[in-house]
Amino acid sequence: MRTTTRISNTLLLKLARLAVHAEELLSPDGCEADKSAILGLLGDSEVRTLLDDKANAFLLPVKRTMT
């Protein structure tokens, strides 16, 4: 996926689901089901393509690394 390509509605919904599950996981009532949902969405091929494509690097935060 290139940033010049419009993000599909499907991918947009997957990203929104990630945000909702992250909020729920971080809430006082967060549970393991939210973590599982996040891991599943992070493994989704369309989400992986977005995250792994170097053309999108300027859109994404830099990952922290252990030193």
CORZIBEL-V846116 format. One record per pair of residues at least 12 apart in sequence whose ideal C-beta (glycine too) atoms are under 10 Angstrom apart, sorted by sequence separation. I is the first residue (numbers start at 0). J is the second residue. If there is no record, write none. Layout:
i j
I J
I J
This chain:
i j
20 32
21 33
24 36
50 62
20 33
21 34
23 36
24 37
19 33
20 34
23 37
20 35
21 36
20 36
21 37
19 36
20 37
19 37
20 38
17 36
18 37
20 39
21 40
16 36
17 37
20 40
16 37
17 39
18 40
16 39
17 40
16 40
17 41
13 39
14 40
17 43
13 40
16 43
13 41
17 46
13 43
16 46
14 45
13 45
14 46
10 43
13 46
9 43
10 45
14 49
9 45
10 46
13 49
7 45
10 48
6 45
10 49
6 49
0 45
2 49
0 48
4 52
0 49
0 50
2 52
4 54
0 51
1 52
3 54
0 52
2 54
1 54
2 55
0 54
1 55
2 56
0 55
2 57
2 58
